[in-house]
């Protein structure tokens, strides 16, 4: 997070994204549901494949795959 003092009513633009003061990081944690690995395994047994669509980068997607015990998550 970062901030910069501006006059009230200033219309924000890209030029305001410089000269900011770093205030810290914002970290969000949204863990997978407790039974997700079991659910995915049950779906697989029924012949239902899994596709993961995420706005995160591939490293985050791979880490989630490892957390929920997906085989070959680096192939996502």
mmCIF file of the N, C-alpha and C atoms, coordinates in Angstrom:
data_MODEL
# 
_entry.id   MODEL 
# 
loop_
_atom_site.group_PDB 
_atom_site.id 
_atom_site.type_symbol 
_atom_site.label_atom_id 
_atom_site.label_alt_id 
_atom_site.label_comp_id 
_atom_site.label_asym_id 
_atom_site.label_entity_id 
_atom_site.label_seq_id 
_atom_site.pdbx_PDB_ins_code 
_atom_site.Cartn_x 
_atom_site.Cartn_y 
_atom_site.Cartn_z 
_atom_site.occupancy 
_atom_site.B_iso_or_equiv 
_atom_site.pdbx_formal_charge 
_atom_site.auth_seq_id 
_atom_site.auth_comp_id 
_atom_site.auth_asym_id 
_atom_site.auth_atom_id 
_atom_site.pdbx_PDB_model_num 
ATOM 1   N N  . UNK A 1 1  ? 0.840   -1.141  0.000   1.00 0.00 ? 1  UNK A N  1 
ATOM 2   C CA . UNK A 1 1  ? 0.000   0.000   0.000   1.00 0.00 ? 1  UNK A CA 1 
ATOM 3   C C  . UNK A 1 1  ? 0.907   1.231   0.000   1.00 0.00 ? 1  UNK A C  1 
ATOM 4   N N  . UNK A 1 2  ? 0.443   2.265   -0.622  1.00 0.00 ? 2  UNK A N  1 
ATOM 5   C CA . UNK A 1 2  ? 1.191   3.517   -0.684  1.00 0.00 ? 2  UNK A CA 1 
ATOM 6   C C  . UNK A 1 2  ? 0.194   4.670   -0.723  1.00 0.00 ? 2  UNK A C  1 
ATOM 7   N N  . UNK A 1 3  ? 0.679   5.825   -0.388  1.00 0.00 ? 3  UNK A N  1 
ATOM 8   C CA . UNK A 1 3  ? -0.204  6.990   -0.412  1.00 0.00 ? 3  UNK A CA 1 
ATOM 9   C C  . UNK A 1 3  ? 0.553   8.216   -0.905  1.00 0.00 ? 3  UNK A C  1 
ATOM 10  N N  . UNK A 1 4  ? -0.238  9.195   -1.265  1.00 0.00 ? 4  UNK A N  1 
ATOM 11  C CA . UNK A 1 4  ? 0.304   10.476  -1.703  1.00 0.00 ? 4  UNK A CA 1 
ATOM 12  C C  . UNK A 1 4  ? -0.750  11.538  -1.406  1.00 0.00 ? 4  UNK A C  1 
ATOM 13  N N  . UNK A 1 5  ? -0.346  12.621  -0.795  1.00 0.00 ? 5  UNK A N  1 
ATOM 14  C CA . UNK A 1 5  ? -1.280  13.712  -0.503  1.00 0.00 ? 5  UNK A CA 1 
ATOM 15  C C  . UNK A 1 5  ? -1.596  14.484  -1.780  1.00 0.00 ? 5  UNK A C  1 
ATOM 16  N N  . UNK A 1 6  ? -2.888  14.697  -2.009  1.00 0.00 ? 6  UNK A N  1 
ATOM 17  C CA . UNK A 1 6  ? -3.351  15.472  -3.162  1.00 0.00 ? 6  UNK A CA 1 
ATOM 18  C C  . UNK A 1 6  ? -4.380  16.487  -2.685  1.00 0.00 ? 6  UNK A C  1 
ATOM 19  N N  . UNK A 1 7  ? -4.553  17.517  -3.457  1.00 0.00 ? 7  UNK A N  1 
ATOM 20  C CA . UNK A 1 7  ? -5.568  18.512  -3.138  1.00 0.00 ? 7  UNK A CA 1 
ATOM 21  C C  . UNK A 1 7  ? -6.958  17.890  -3.301  1.00 0.00 ? 7  UNK A C  1 
ATOM 22  N N  . UNK A 1 8  ? -7.907  18.276  -2.440  1.00 0.00 ? 8  UNK A N  1 
ATOM 23  C CA . UNK A 1 8  ? -9.273  17.752  -2.576  1.00 0.00 ? 8  UNK A CA 1 
ATOM 24  C C  . UNK A 1 8  ? -9.822  18.032  -3.979  1.00 0.00 ? 8  UNK A C  1 
ATOM 25  N N  . UNK A 1 9  ? -10.541 17.059  -4.518  1.00 0.00 ? 9  UNK A N  1 
ATOM 26  C CA . UNK A 1 9  ? -11.161 17.229  -5.830  1.00 0.00 ? 9  UNK A CA 1 
ATOM 27  C C  . UNK A 1 9  ? -10.229 16.973  -7.000  1.00 0.00 ? 9  UNK A C  1 
ATOM 28  N N  . UNK A 1 10 ? -8.983  16.562  -6.732  1.00 0.00 ? 10 UNK A N  1 
ATOM 29  C CA . UNK A 1 10 ? -8.040  16.277  -7.817  1.00 0.00 ? 10 UNK A CA 1 
ATOM 30  C C  . UNK A 1 10 ? -8.530  15.080  -8.630  1.00 0.00 ? 10 UNK A C  1 
ATOM 31  N N  . UNK A 1 11 ? -8.615  15.246  -9.948  1.00 0.00 ? 11 UNK A N  1 
ATOM 32  C CA . UNK A 1 11 ? -8.957  14.134  -10.833 1.00 0.00 ? 11 UNK A CA 1 
ATOM 33  C C  . UNK A 1 11 ? -7.725  13.247  -10.958 1.00 0.00 ? 11 UNK A C  1 
ATOM 34  N N  . UNK A 1 12 ? -7.851  11.990  -10.533 1.00 0.00 ? 12 UNK A N  1 
ATOM 35  C CA . UNK A 1 12 ? -6.698  11.092  -10.513 1.00 0.00 ? 12 UNK A CA 1 
ATOM 36  C C  . UNK A 1 12 ? -6.346  10.592  -11.903 1.00 0.00 ? 12 UNK A C  1 
ATOM 37  N N  . UNK A 1 13 ? -5.050  10.481  -12.154 1.00 0.00 ? 13 UNK A N  1 
ATOM 38  C CA . UNK A 1 13 ? -4.535  9.963   -13.407 1.00 0.00 ? 13 UNK A CA 1 
ATOM 39  C C  . UNK A 1 13 ? -3.218  9.252   -13.167 1.00 0.00 ? 13 UNK A C  1 
ATOM 40  N N  . UNK A 1 14 ? -2.684  8.664   -14.194 1.00 0.00 ? 14 UNK A N  1 
ATOM 41  C CA . UNK A 1 14 ? -1.429  7.925   -14.097 1.00 0.00 ? 14 UNK A CA 1 
ATOM 42  C C  . UNK A 1 14 ? -0.278  8.753   -13.561 1.00 0.00 ? 14 UNK A C  1 
ATOM 43  N N  . UNK A 1 15 ? -0.308  10.054  -13.803 1.00 0.00 ? 15 UNK A N  1 
ATOM 44  C CA . UNK A 1 15 ? 0.775   10.923  -13.326 1.00 0.00 ? 15 UNK A CA 1 
ATOM 45  C C  . UNK A 1 15 ? 0.809   11.010  -11.799 1.00 0.00 ? 15 UNK A C  1 
ATOM 46  N N  . UNK A 1 16 ? -0.257  10.577  -11.142 1.00 0.00 ? 16 UNK A N  1 
ATOM 47  C CA . UNK A 1 16 ? -0.303  10.617  -9.675  1.00 0.00 ? 16 UNK A CA 1 
ATOM 48  C C  . UNK A 1 16 ? 0.272   9.348   -9.040  1.00 0.00 ? 16 UNK A C  1 
ATOM 49  N N  . UNK A 1 17 ? 0.736   8.426   -9.865  1.00 0.00 ? 17 UNK A N  1 
ATOM 50  C CA . UNK A 1 17 ? 1.273   7.162   -9.364  1.00 0.00 ? 17 UNK A CA 1 
ATOM 51  C C  . UNK A 1 17 ? 2.770   7.237   -9.107  1.00 0.00 ? 17 UNK A C  1 
ATOM 52  N N  . UNK A 1 18 ? 3.324   8.416   -9.021  1.00 0.00 ? 18 UNK A N  1 
ATOM 53  C CA . UNK A 1 18 ? 4.732   8.600   -8.683  1.00 0.00 ? 18 UNK A CA 1 
ATOM 54  C C  . UNK A 1 18 ? 4.817   9.425   -7.409  1.00 0.00 ? 18 UNK A C  1 
ATOM 55  N N  . UNK A 1 19 ? 5.968   9.386   -6.770  1.00 0.00 ? 19 UNK A N  1 
ATOM 56  C CA . UNK A 1 19 ? 6.168   10.181  -5.571  1.00 0.00 ? 19 UNK A CA 1 
ATOM 57  C C  . UNK A 1 19 ? 5.321   9.729   -4.397  1.00 0.00 ? 19 UNK A C  1 
ATOM 58  N N  . UNK A 1 20 ? 4.944   8.468   -4.403  1.00 0.00 ? 20 UNK A N  1 
ATOM 59  C CA . UNK A 1 20 ? 4.110   7.941   -3.327  1.00 0.00 ? 20 UNK A CA 1 
ATOM 60  C C  . UNK A 1 20 ? 4.982   7.443   -2.177  1.00 0.00 ? 20 UNK A C  1 
ATOM 61  N N  . UNK A 1 21 ? 4.401   7.363   -0.997  1.00 0.00 ? 21 UNK A N  1 
ATOM 62  C CA . UNK A 1 21 ? 5.090   6.860   0.186   1.00 0.00 ? 21 UNK A CA 1 
ATOM 63  C C  . UNK A 1 21 ? 4.606   5.438   0.458   1.00 0.00 ? 21 UNK A C  1 
ATOM 64  N N  . UNK A 1 22 ? 5.554   4.495   0.510   1.00 0.00 ? 22 UNK A N  1 
ATOM 65  C CA . UNK A 1 22 ? 5.224   3.098   0.783   1.00 0.00 ? 22 UNK A CA 1 
ATOM 66  C C  . UNK A 1 22 ? 4.762   2.965   2.226   1.00 0.00 ? 22 UNK A C  1 
ATOM 67  N N  . UNK A 1 23 ? 3.583   2.364   2.430   1.00 0.00 ? 23 UNK A N  1 
ATOM 68  C CA . UNK A 1 23 ? 3.025   2.214   3.776   1.00 0.00 ? 23 UNK A CA 1 
ATOM 69  C C  . UNK A 1 23 ? 3.080   0.767   4.267   1.00 0.00 ? 23 UNK A C  1 
ATOM 70  N N  . UNK A 1 24 ? 3.207   -0.200  3.375   1.00 0.00 ? 24 UNK A N  1 
ATOM 71  C CA . UNK A 1 24 ? 3.263   -1.608  3.785   1.00 0.00 ? 24 UNK A CA 1 
ATOM 72  C C  . UNK A 1 24 ? 2.586   -2.495  2.768   1.00 0.00 ? 24 UNK A C  1 
ATOM 73  N N  . UNK A 1 25 ? 2.566   -3.766  3.086   1.00 0.00 ? 25 UNK A N  1 
ATOM 74  C CA . UNK A 1 25 ? 1.953   -4.764  2.210   1.00 0.00 ? 25 UNK A CA 1 
ATOM 75  C C  . UNK A 1 25 ? 0.576   -5.131  2.733   1.00 0.00 ? 25 UNK A C  1 
ATOM 76  N N  . UNK A 1 26 ? -0.316  -5.485  1.849   1.00 0.00 ? 26 UNK A N  1 
ATOM 77  C CA . UNK A 1 26 ? -1.621  -6.008  2.199   1.00 0.00 ? 26 UNK A CA 1 
ATOM 78  C C  . UNK A 1 26 ? -1.631  -7.457  1.728   1.00 0.00 ? 26 UNK A C  1 
ATOM 79  N N  . UNK A 1 27 ? -1.809  -8.381  2.651   1.00 0.00 ? 27 UNK A N  1 
ATOM 80  C CA . UNK A 1 27 ? -1.771  -9.801  2.320   1.00 0.00 ? 27 UNK A CA 1 
ATOM 81  C C  . UNK A 1 27 ? -3.140  -10.402 2.591   1.00 0.00 ? 27 UNK A C  1 
ATOM 82  N N  . UNK A 1 28 ? -3.665  -11.088 1.599   1.00 0.00 ? 28 UNK A N  1 
ATOM 83  C CA . UNK A 1 28 ? -4.954  -11.749 1.730   1.00 0.00 ? 28 UNK A CA 1 
ATOM 84  C C  . UNK A 1 28 ? -4.732  -13.255 1.735   1.00 0.00 ? 28 UNK A C  1 
ATOM 85  N N  . UNK A 1 29 ? -5.515  -13.959 2.527   1.00 0.00 ? 29 UNK A N  1 
ATOM 86  C CA . UNK A 1 29 ? -5.400  -15.421 2.589   1.00 0.00 ? 29 UNK A CA 1 
ATOM 87  C C  . UNK A 1 29 ? -6.797  -16.012 2.469   1.00 0.00 ? 29 UNK A C  1 
ATOM 88  N N  . UNK A 1 30 ? -6.995  -16.803 1.455   1.00 0.00 ? 30 UNK A N  1 
ATOM 89  C CA . UNK A 1 30 ? -8.276  -17.448 1.206   1.00 0.00 ? 30 UNK A CA 1 
ATOM 90  C C  . UNK A 1 30 ? -8.017  -18.938 1.023   1.00 0.00 ? 30 UNK A C  1 
ATOM 91  N N  . UNK A 1 31 ? -7.933  -19.677 2.142   1.00 0.00 ? 31 UNK A N  1 
ATOM 92  C CA . UNK A 1 31 ? -7.561  -21.095 2.043   1.00 0.00 ? 31 UNK A CA 1 
ATOM 93  C C  . UNK A 1 31 ? -8.641  -21.928 1.358   1.00 0.00 ? 31 UNK A C  1 
ATOM 94  N N  . UNK A 1 32 ? -8.229  -23.027 0.711   1.00 0.00 ? 32 UNK A N  1 
ATOM 95  C CA . UNK A 1 32 ? -9.215  -23.916 0.090   1.00 0.00 ? 32 UNK A CA 1 
ATOM 96  C C  . UNK A 1 32 ? -10.133 -24.530 1.155   1.00 0.00 ? 32 UNK A C  1 
ATOM 97  N N  . UNK A 1 33 ? -11.306 -24.926 0.736   1.00 0.00 ? 33 UNK A N  1 
ATOM 98  C CA . UNK A 1 33 ? -12.253 -25.598 1.640   1.00 0.00 ? 33 UNK A CA 1 
ATOM 99  C C  . UNK A 1 33 ? -11.635 -26.904 2.153   1.00 0.00 ? 33 UNK A C  1 
ATOM 100 N N  . UNK A 1 34 ? -12.039 -27.308 3.347   1.00 0.00 ? 34 UNK A N  1 
ATOM 101 C CA . UNK A 1 34 ? -11.453 -28.482 4.000   1.00 0.00 ? 34 UNK A CA 1 
ATOM 102 C C  . UNK A 1 34 ? -11.521 -29.759 3.174   1.00 0.00 ? 34 UNK A C  1 
ATOM 103 N N  . UNK A 1 35 ? -12.639 -30.024 2.506   1.00 0.00 ? 35 UNK A N  1 
ATOM 104 C CA . UNK A 1 35 ? -12.824 -31.296 1.801   1.00 0.00 ? 35 UNK A CA 1 
ATOM 105 C C  . UNK A 1 35 ? -12.590 -31.195 0.297   1.00 0.00 ? 35 UNK A C  1 
ATOM 106 N N  . UNK A 1 36 ? -11.926 -30.142 -0.170  1.00 0.00 ? 36 UNK A N  1 
ATOM 107 C CA . UNK A 1 36 ? -11.804 -29.943 -1.618  1.00 0.00 ? 36 UNK A CA 1 
ATOM 108 C C  . UNK A 1 36 ? -11.030 -31.063 -2.310  1.00 0.00 ? 36 UNK A C  1 
ATOM 109 N N  . UNK A 1 37 ? -9.968  -31.561 -1.673  1.00 0.00 ? 37 UNK A N  1 
ATOM 110 C CA . UNK A 1 37 ? -9.186  -32.636 -2.305  1.00 0.00 ? 37 UNK A CA 1 
ATOM 111 C C  . UNK A 1 37 ? -10.060 -33.877 -2.492  1.00 0.00 ? 37 UNK A C  1 
ATOM 112 N N  . UNK A 1 38 ? -10.862 -34.199 -1.486  1.00 0.00 ? 38 UNK A N  1 
ATOM 113 C CA . UNK A 1 38 ? -11.761 -35.351 -1.580  1.00 0.00 ? 38 UNK A CA 1 
ATOM 114 C C  . UNK A 1 38 ? -12.813 -35.133 -2.670  1.00 0.00 ? 38 UNK A C  1 
ATOM 115 N N  . UNK A 1 39 ? -13.355 -33.945 -2.751  1.00 0.00 ? 39 UNK A N  1 
ATOM 116 C CA . UNK A 1 39 ? -14.356 -33.628 -3.767  1.00 0.00 ? 39 UNK A CA 1 
ATOM 117 C C  . UNK A 1 39 ? -13.770 -33.753 -5.166  1.00 0.00 ? 39 UNK A C  1 
ATOM 118 N N  . UNK A 1 40 ? -12.566 -33.242 -5.366  1.00 0.00 ? 40 UNK A N  1 
ATOM 119 C CA . UNK A 1 40 ? -11.915 -33.328 -6.678  1.00 0.00 ? 40 UNK A CA 1 
ATOM 120 C C  . UNK A 1 40 ? -11.654 -34.782 -7.044  1.00 0.00 ? 40 UNK A C  1 
ATOM 121 N N  . UNK A 1 41 ? -11.234 -35.572 -6.073  1.00 0.00 ? 41 UNK A N  1 
ATOM 122 C CA . UNK A 1 41 ? -10.985 -37.001 -6.316  1.00 0.00 ? 41 UNK A CA 1 
ATOM 123 C C  . UNK A 1 41 ? -12.298 -37.708 -6.701  1.00 0.00 ? 41 UNK A C  1 
ATOM 124 N N  . UNK A 1 42 ? -13.394 -37.392 -6.006  1.00 0.00 ? 42 UNK A N  1 
ATOM 125 C CA . UNK A 1 42 ? -14.692 -37.989 -6.321  1.00 0.00 ? 42 UNK A CA 1 
ATOM 126 C C  . UNK A 1 42 ? -15.143 -37.614 -7.732  1.00 0.00 ? 42 UNK A C  1 
ATOM 127 N N  . UNK A 1 43 ? -14.945 -36.364 -8.103  1.00 0.00 ? 43 UNK A N  1 
ATOM 128 C CA . UNK A 1 43 ? -15.299 -35.922 -9.453  1.00 0.00 ? 43 UNK A CA 1 
ATOM 129 C C  . UNK A 1 43 ? -14.467 -36.653 -10.503 1.00 0.00 ? 43 UNK A C  1 
ATOM 130 N N  . UNK A 1 44 ? -13.186 -36.809 -10.210 1.00 0.00 ? 44 UNK A N  1 
ATOM 131 C CA . UNK A 1 44 ? -12.303 -37.530 -11.126 1.00 0.00 ? 44 UNK A CA 1 
ATOM 132 C C  . UNK A 1 44 ? -12.771 -38.975 -11.298 1.00 0.00 ? 44 UNK A C  1 
ATOM 133 N N  . UNK A 1 45 ? -13.170 -39.611 -10.203 1.00 0.00 ? 45 UNK A N  1 
ATOM 134 C CA . UNK A 1 45 ? -13.674 -40.992 -10.272 1.00 0.00 ? 45 UNK A CA 1 
ATOM 135 C C  . UNK A 1 45 ? -14.930 -41.082 -11.141 1.00 0.00 ? 45 UNK A C  1 
ATOM 136 N N  . UNK A 1 46 ? -15.681 -39.994 -11.232 1.00 0.00 ? 46 UNK A N  1 
ATOM 137 C CA . UNK A 1 46 ? -16.877 -39.951 -12.068 1.00 0.00 ? 46 UNK A CA 1 
ATOM 138 C C  . UNK A 1 46 ? -16.559 -39.545 -13.512 1.00 0.00 ? 46 UNK A C  1 
ATOM 139 N N  . UNK A 1 47 ? -15.271 -39.322 -13.797 1.00 0.00 ? 47 UNK A N  1 
ATOM 140 C CA . UNK A 1 47 ? -14.867 -38.943 -15.146 1.00 0.00 ? 47 UNK A CA 1 
ATOM 141 C C  . UNK A 1 47 ? -14.985 -37.456 -15.430 1.00 0.00 ? 47 UNK A C  1 
ATOM 142 N N  . UNK A 1 48 ? -15.111 -36.664 -14.382 1.00 0.00 ? 48 UNK A N  1 
ATOM 143 C CA . UNK A 1 48 ? -15.238 -35.217 -14.542 1.00 0.00 ? 48 UNK A CA 1 
ATOM 144 C C  . UNK A 1 48 ? -13.871 -34.578 -14.351 1.00 0.00 ? 48 UNK A C  1 
ATOM 145 N N  . UNK A 1 49 ? -13.394 -33.866 -15.365 1.00 0.00 ? 49 UNK A N  1 
ATOM 146 C CA . UNK A 1 49 ? -12.096 -33.212 -15.312 1.00 0.00 ? 49 UNK A CA 1 
ATOM 147 C C  . UNK A 1 49 ? -12.166 -31.864 -14.617 1.00 0.00 ? 49 UNK A C  1 
ATOM 148 N N  . UNK A 1 50 ? -11.033 -31.367 -14.221 1.00 0.00 ? 50 UNK A N  1 
ATOM 149 C CA . UNK A 1 50 ? -10.941 -30.099 -13.518 1.00 0.00 ? 50 UNK A CA 1 
ATOM 150 C C  . UNK A 1 50 ? -10.122 -29.116 -14.338 1.00 0.00 ? 50 UNK A C  1 
ATOM 151 N N  . UNK A 1 51 ? -10.640 -27.940 -14.502 1.00 0.00 ? 51 UNK A N  1 
ATOM 152 C CA . UNK A 1 51 ? -9.918  -26.832 -15.125 1.00 0.00 ? 51 UNK A CA 1 
ATOM 153 C C  . UNK A 1 51 ? -9.905  -25.694 -14.124 1.00 0.00 ? 51 UNK A C  1 
ATOM 154 N N  . UNK A 1 52 ? -8.763  -25.060 -13.959 1.00 0.00 ? 52 UNK A N  1 
ATOM 155 C CA . UNK A 1 52 ? -8.637  -23.961 -13.006 1.00 0.00 ? 52 UNK A CA 1 
ATOM 156 C C  . UNK A 1 52 ? -8.423  -22.673 -13.784 1.00 0.00 ? 52 UNK A C  1 
ATOM 157 N N  . UNK A 1 53 ? -9.263  -21.682 -13.507 1.00 0.00 ? 53 UNK A N  1 
ATOM 158 C CA . UNK A 1 53 ? -9.137  -20.364 -14.113 1.00 0.00 ? 53 UNK A CA 1 
ATOM 159 C C  . UNK A 1 53 ? -8.895  -19.387 -12.974 1.00 0.00 ? 53 UNK A C  1 
ATOM 160 N N  . UNK A 1 54 ? -7.800  -18.648 -13.059 1.00 0.00 ? 54 UNK A N  1 
ATOM 161 C CA . UNK A 1 54 ? -7.450  -17.731 -11.978 1.00 0.00 ? 54 UNK A CA 1 
ATOM 162 C C  . UNK A 1 54 ? -6.882  -16.444 -12.540 1.00 0.00 ? 54 UNK A C  1 
ATOM 163 N N  . UNK A 1 55 ? -7.059  -15.388 -11.802 1.00 0.00 ? 55 UNK A N  1 
ATOM 164 C CA . UNK A 1 55 ? -6.463  -14.110 -12.174 1.00 0.00 ? 55 UNK A CA 1 
ATOM 165 C C  . UNK A 1 55 ? -5.057  -13.970 -11.616 1.00 0.00 ? 55 UNK A C  1 
ATOM 166 N N  . UNK A 1 56 ? -4.644  -14.970 -10.825 1.00 0.00 ? 56 UNK A N  1 
ATOM 167 C CA . UNK A 1 56 ? -3.296  -14.951 -10.259 1.00 0.00 ? 56 UNK A CA 1 
ATOM 168 C C  . UNK A 1 56 ? -2.289  -15.487 -11.265 1.00 0.00 ? 56 UNK A C  1 
ATOM 169 N N  . UNK A 1 57 ? -1.011  -15.395 -10.922 1.00 0.00 ? 57 UNK A N  1 
ATOM 170 C CA . UNK A 1 57 ? 0.010   -15.934 -11.817 1.00 0.00 ? 57 UNK A CA 1 
ATOM 171 C C  . UNK A 1 57 ? 0.133   -17.447 -11.636 1.00 0.00 ? 57 UNK A C  1 
ATOM 172 N N  . UNK A 1 58 ? 0.914   -18.087 -12.508 1.00 0.00 ? 58 UNK A N  1 
ATOM 173 C CA . UNK A 1 58 ? 1.010   -19.548 -12.495 1.00 0.00 ? 58 UNK A CA 1 
ATOM 174 C C  . UNK A 1 58 ? 1.619   -20.085 -11.211 1.00 0.00 ? 58 UNK A C  1 
ATOM 175 N N  . UNK A 1 59 ? 2.459   -19.293 -10.546 1.00 0.00 ? 59 UNK A N  1 
ATOM 176 C CA . UNK A 1 59 ? 3.078   -19.748 -9.301  1.00 0.00 ? 59 UNK A CA 1 
ATOM 177 C C  . UNK A 1 59 ? 2.042   -19.869 -8.187  1.00 0.00 ? 59 UNK A C  1 
ATOM 178 N N  . UNK A 1 60 ? 1.121   -18.932 -8.127  1.00 0.00 ? 60 UNK A N  1 
ATOM 179 C CA . UNK A 1 60 ? 0.048   -18.991 -7.134  1.00 0.00 ? 60 UNK A CA 1 
ATOM 180 C C  . UNK A 1 60 ? -0.855  -20.185 -7.441  1.00 0.00 ? 60 UNK A C  1 
ATOM 181 N N  . UNK A 1 61 ? -1.216  -20.368 -8.706  1.00 0.00 ? 61 UNK A N  1 
ATOM 182 C CA . UNK A 1 61 ? -2.066  -21.492 -9.097  1.00 0.00 ? 61 UNK A CA 1 
ATOM 183 C C  . UNK A 1 61 ? -1.389  -22.821 -8.754  1.00 0.00 ? 61 UNK A C  1 
ATOM 184 N N  . UNK A 1 62 ? -0.088  -22.918 -9.004  1.00 0.00 ? 62 UNK A N  1 
ATOM 185 C CA . UNK A 1 62 ? 0.643   -24.146 -8.687  1.00 0.00 ? 62 UNK A CA 1 
ATOM 186 C C  . UNK A 1 62 ? 0.661   -24.394 -7.180  1.00 0.00 ? 62 UNK A C  1 
ATOM 187 N N  . UNK A 1 63 ? 0.879   -23.354 -6.385  1.00 0.00 ? 63 UNK A N  1 
ATOM 188 C CA . UNK A 1 63 ? 0.896   -23.506 -4.928  1.00 0.00 ? 63 UNK A CA 1 
ATOM 189 C C  . UNK A 1 63 ? -0.460  -23.993 -4.419  1.00 0.00 ? 63 UNK A C  1 
ATOM 190 N N  . UNK A 1 64 ? -1.534  -23.491 -4.991  1.00 0.00 ? 64 UNK A N  1 
ATOM 191 C CA . UNK A 1 64 ? -2.870  -23.953 -4.597  1.00 0.00 ? 64 UNK A CA 1 
ATOM 192 C C  . UNK A 1 64 ? -3.039  -25.420 -4.985  1.00 0.00 ? 64 UNK A C  1 
ATOM 193 N N  . UNK A 1 65 ? -2.564  -25.778 -6.169  1.00 0.00 ? 65 UNK A N  1 
ATOM 194 C CA . UNK A 1 65 ? -2.625  -27.174 -6.594  1.00 0.00 ? 65 UNK A CA 1 
ATOM 195 C C  . UNK A 1 65 ? -1.905  -28.102 -5.637  1.00 0.00 ? 65 UNK A C  1 
ATOM 196 N N  . UNK A 1 66 ? -0.759  -27.686 -5.147  1.00 0.00 ? 66 UNK A N  1 
ATOM 197 C CA . UNK A 1 66 ? -0.013  -28.480 -4.168  1.00 0.00 ? 66 UNK A CA 1 
ATOM 198 C C  . UNK A 1 66 ? -0.805  -28.576 -2.863  1.00 0.00 ? 66 UNK A C  1 
ATOM 199 N N  . UNK A 1 67 ? -1.393  -27.450 -2.415  1.00 0.00 ? 67 UNK A N  1 
ATOM 200 C CA . UNK A 1 67 ? -2.158  -27.438 -1.161  1.00 0.00 ? 67 UNK A CA 1 
ATOM 201 C C  . UNK A 1 67 ? -3.341  -28.393 -1.197  1.00 0.00 ? 67 UNK A C  1 
ATOM 202 N N  . UNK A 1 68 ? -3.976  -28.530 -2.358  1.00 0.00 ? 68 UNK A N  1 
ATOM 203 C CA . UNK A 1 68 ? -5.150  -29.399 -2.443  1.00 0.00 ? 68 UNK A CA 1 
ATOM 204 C C  . UNK A 1 68 ? -4.798  -30.760 -3.044  1.00 0.00 ? 68 UNK A C  1 
ATOM 205 N N  . UNK A 1 69 ? -3.515  -31.032 -3.114  1.00 0.00 ? 69 UNK A N  1 
ATOM 206 C CA . UNK A 1 69 ? -2.989  -32.342 -3.527  1.00 0.00 ? 69 UNK A CA 1 
ATOM 207 C C  . UNK A 1 69 ? -3.408  -32.742 -4.946  1.00 0.00 ? 69 UNK A C  1 
ATOM 208 N N  . UNK A 1 70 ? -3.272  -31.806 -5.877  1.00 0.00 ? 70 UNK A N  1 
ATOM 209 C CA . UNK A 1 70 ? -3.510  -32.088 -7.287  1.00 0.00 ? 70 UNK A CA 1 
ATOM 210 C C  . UNK A 1 70 ? -2.230  -32.700 -7.853  1.00 0.00 ? 70 UNK A C  1 
ATOM 211 N N  . UNK A 1 71 ? -2.378  -33.783 -8.622  1.00 0.00 ? 71 UNK A N  1 
ATOM 212 C CA . UNK A 1 71 ? -1.204  -34.358 -9.283  1.00 0.00 ? 71 UNK A CA 1 
ATOM 213 C C  . UNK A 1 71 ? -0.768  -33.437 -10.411 1.00 0.00 ? 71 UNK A C  1 
ATOM 214 N N  . UNK A 1 72 ? 0.519   -33.192 -10.513 1.00 0.00 ? 72 UNK A N  1 
ATOM 215 C CA . UNK A 1 72 ? 1.113   -32.386 -11.576 1.00 0.00 ? 72 UNK A CA 1 
ATOM 216 C C  . UNK A 1 72 ? 0.562   -30.956 -11.634 1.00 0.00 ? 72 UNK A C  1 
ATOM 217 N N  . UNK A 1 73 ? 0.517   -30.225 -10.498 1.00 0.00 ? 73 UNK A N  1 
ATOM 218 C CA . UNK A 1 73 ? -0.022  -28.866 -10.546 1.00 0.00 ? 73 UNK A CA 1 
ATOM 219 C C  . UNK A 1 73 ? 0.837   -27.912 -11.369 1.00 0.00 ? 73 UNK A C  1 
ATOM 220 N N  . UNK A 1 74 ? 2.116   -28.260 -11.567 1.00 0.00 ? 74 UNK A N  1 
ATOM 221 C CA . UNK A 1 74 ? 2.960   -27.363 -12.363 1.00 0.00 ? 74 UNK A CA 1 
ATOM 222 C C  . UNK A 1 74 ? 2.559   -27.390 -13.839 1.00 0.00 ? 74 UNK A C  1 
ATOM 223 N N  . UNK A 1 75 ? 1.739   -28.342 -14.231 1.00 0.00 ? 75 UNK A N  1 
ATOM 224 C CA . UNK A 1 75 ? 1.266   -28.427 -15.608 1.00 0.00 ? 75 UNK A CA 1 
ATOM 225 C C  . UNK A 1 75 ? 0.070   -27.537 -15.878 1.00 0.00 ? 75 UNK A C  1 
ATOM 226 N N  . UNK A 1 76 ? -0.383  -26.805 -14.891 1.00 0.00 ? 76 UNK A N  1 
ATOM 227 C CA . UNK A 1 76 ? -1.573  -25.955 -15.058 1.00 0.00 ? 76 UNK A CA 1 
ATOM 228 C C  . UNK A 1 76 ? -1.267  -24.841 -15.991 1.00 0.00 ? 76 UNK A C  1 
# 
